[in-house]
């Protein structure tokens, strides 16, 4: 005698919309989306056998999820806690082993999930879960460097003092150069952004030359005085200082700069001596990050240069000037938040790096 088709499953009020959403969502687990589809097909009157063939499961599975929905609604489709003993693998022990260097016989610098799993006799998935739980990422590495400047304390106090409490009626400018900006022309046209697709550009390119951007960032307003030049020497830097002096013809100018040789060239020193209203303040060695114009350089790199395609240095320079003009129309102050004591507490550590060059 043939089995009769099961009656259509009766859905609770409002559940059809939620079940439909679960079947379309890309963020829910595949198992939950499959169960929602089974329930919807059952509600449409499809037989258990037909649902099983369509979804790719067994007929008892279809019957089981029908019963679970009837008993508990959509909540009944969720995974239940599995019976059995609680996890006995000690994640802390896995992390402790991760922090130890691998045996020399392995010839590797750090653990992978598979190597450590084999070493400890557990699965690589278990190792991966322990790393996620404890925030361990052995494949990542970062670099650091401590300043060895003998005048570290004085320079930090000086520069931070300018940022937090500038002299009255004086202008503080953060000055630096971004050199070797490459005019790269992509070998194929850039494919624009589209729904579901990021902007795409070819990996290969034609290099048309380089340019150097000189910039002076007014800390109080964010306004930038800038120039693009073909080379990066003291002659170009001195010419830029004269441009800055013309842009700010009155009052004291306090310039924050790094220790690049062009900034301390004899000709530059002579010109500064003849213009005493311009006062230079130098960041500590290996601490150019204290120069706020570096933040602005990162912005122009990300927003105007990195994704560009330029057929010549002239076109690159035009793009840089366009960004500067647009920036000065929307500029905002750059606010330094750390005190000198906070900076020095991090900088005053045991020397682990002392590059002698």
Secondary structure, 3 states (H helix, E strand, C coil): CCCCCCCCCCCCCCHHHHHHHHHHCCCCCHHHHHHHHHHHHHHCCCCHHHHHHHHCCCHHHHHHHHHHHHHHHHHHHCCCCCCCCCCCCCHHHHHHHHCCCCCHHHCCCCCCHHHHHHHHCCCHHHHHHHHHHHCCCCCCCCCCCCCCCCCHHHHHHHHHHHHHCCCCCEEEEEEEEEEEEEEEEECCCCECCECCECCECCCCEEEEEEEEEEEEEECCCCCEEEEEECCCCHHHHHHHHHHHHHHCCCCEEEEEECCCHHHHCHHHHHHHHHCCCEEEEECCCCCHHHCCHHHHHHHHHHHHHCCCCCCCHHHHHHHHHHHHHHHHHHCCCCCCCCCHHHHHHHHCCCCCCCCCC
